[in-house]
Amino acid sequence: MTSLLLAEQTASWASTLCTVLALLFMMAMPAFVLWLTKKVKIFGFIGAIALCYLLGMIISVIPIPYDRGLTEMVGSVFVAIAIPLILFGFDITSVRYLAKKTIISFALVIASAVTVSVLSFFVARAAGLDNANVLSGMTTGLYTGGTPNMIAIAKALMGEQSGPVIAAAQISDFVVGGVYFLLILTVMKPLYNKLLGASDPLLDTSPQTSDEIELAETKTTGGADEEYNFAAIPRNRRSIWQLVGVIALAIGCLGVGALWEYAANGNLDGSLYIILTVSVLGIVFSRIKPIRQVKGSYQIGQYLILVFSLGLSMSLDLTQLVREILPTLCFFACSQVAVILLHIVLCKICRIDAGTALITSTAGIYGPPFIAPVANAYGDRNLIAPGIICGTLGLAIGTLLGWGIGALLGVM
């Protein structure tokens, strides 16, 4: 009896130790992953998020007795803090620097994403696909502003049950999105030019100086190459304390959302009110200039997305994930192709030029970090600033729009 009790205590201590090490691993390992993406070209092409998912899935099949529910819960907390941090740097007044055609083209991106998402829902539901409304909402957010939107929408619509769906969607987006991004960098310029005609200026530069135009780029979330650029964060004491302050503010936003969630449901099992609260408050606080100008909140937010991705994949049941991947892959492949084609058709009807169409499509599908390489591949760096402005606008509105679409379709 004593030996059995001792064995149980030893197993409990081992489980606790492994859980602590797993949490430390998921918080520190993304830094090493980012280093690998900079040092090894193939890893840079795969991307940090995909590498974190792959690494987490490898860990998940190793019989290590850590608390998988806890790693997922901690990851969920981090993603709820990441959302306002990413949004704090967005200046909505930067939209005034955009030319009229750019605004129209990005509106057509949003219209294409919504239209395709709704139609895909009815097709998927008829085919018997589970969670069709969630996938439609995720599609809207993903193709309006990028990955953070997609994750937030899934968490809002499915709560703690969203893990396998998010992982399958991330893997699907990596496959489908990776192929299309390669096409953008290689063959899409002549195709867009042939279909839509040569580019016009994307910035309404007539009333602004070149310095003001540059300011339009730097005032938006992320900048051209800022996704994981921690070297751009000032190291002086004042800047560090300002960054600590906005992180505390993001945690406060999470606290407000948790209170609302508890008041509405009597527990914290769901994520709907938490995600909506941090999304709205992230946009609201971005209107306060001292908060918006703090350097580093965007990078910290993106790092927390990596921590979430690693923690989520470490908690997965791979047999369930395999069941989710194929139908989800088909859903996102068909949806992305349809969004791109519909946007091109609408741009043709509205007489939008090739450069405007391509950069706004990239802003919607991939978000701000991918703007610079696409502009360089197209051969026009003037595309960078308007592309980033559109991408950050998509980040700001995509979560609420995707959640609304998903929730509406869920009651149909």
Secondary structure, 3 states (H helix, E strand, C coil): CHHHHHHHHHHHHHHHHHHHHHHHHHHHHHHHHHHHHHHCHHHHHHCHHHHHHHHHHHHHHCCCCCCHHHHHHHHHHHHHHHHHHHHHCCCHHHHHHECHHHHHHHHHHHHHHHHHHHHHHHHHHHCCCCCHHHHHHHHHHHHHHCHHHHHHHHHHHHHHHHHHHHHHHHHHHHHHHHHHHHHHHHCHHHHHHHHHCCCCCCECCCCCCHHHHHHHHHCCCCCCCCCCCHHHCCCCHHHHHHHHHHHHHHHHHHHHHHHHHHHHHCCCCCCHHHHHHHHHHHHHHCCCHHHHCCCCHHHHHHHHHHHHHHHHHHCCCHHHHHHHHHHHHHHHHHHHHHHHHHHHHHHHHCCCCHHHHHHHHHHHHHCHHHHHHHHHHHCCHHHHHHHHHHHHHHHHHHHHHHHHHHHHHHCC
